[in-house]
Amino acid sequence: MKKIFQWEEYLNWKNMSKEQKLNFKRACLFPFLVYMVYVFLNQYSLAILLLLGLYFLIRFKNRNKLGR
């Protein structure tokens, strides 16, 4: 956890290892991924909830048919 907040290390790009560079790139791209997931869920949340509700409704009805 301590390494994440040592931003001085990231200023010296040439002396960083390949793993440190990759971790820095991932950390910089993470907010964009979160934003894309937010936009997707904001746009399709109603459809996802309807599909999940329909799935569980069908599953519940089929479970009752097997019990009889």
Steps between C-alpha positions, in 0.01 A plus 500: 500500500789731575642460147183630333525845656871552424440704187861617489600158369274543199670825397817310410354290217835382357610334823173317559476127444263360238268377775485845661424659163222250436351559845508877444326466163233279656446749782458782247255304285287373789281815524413469129392139553286602796341777293420260213340253743302785658371619161409143399313431823331838491373435149403134531417458871124477440544235230740301719256512794211390277700208363606392848143529626371295207769237556415460869126499427538217247734316736247534785212376284700201375598409855132490599414275203762245600363477856151395391 
